[in-house]
Amino acid sequence: MRANVGDLLLVESNSAEQHRREGEIIEVQGADGQPPFLVRWPDGHEALCFPGPDARVRPA
């Protein structure tokens, strides 16, 4: 998985009670666009993410 600053990280939910999460990638810390990514979620929270198989990147 590769990303650039400004791309969106989409994390799908496998539960009917939770919705897909979308956050803006504000920093790419891995080499050559690879994880981990620093992500800003819509509530303003920022977190370092190591995306799993339920995640994908949508280019900005």
Order of alpha helices (4+ residues) and beta strands (2+ residues): beta-beta-beta-beta-beta
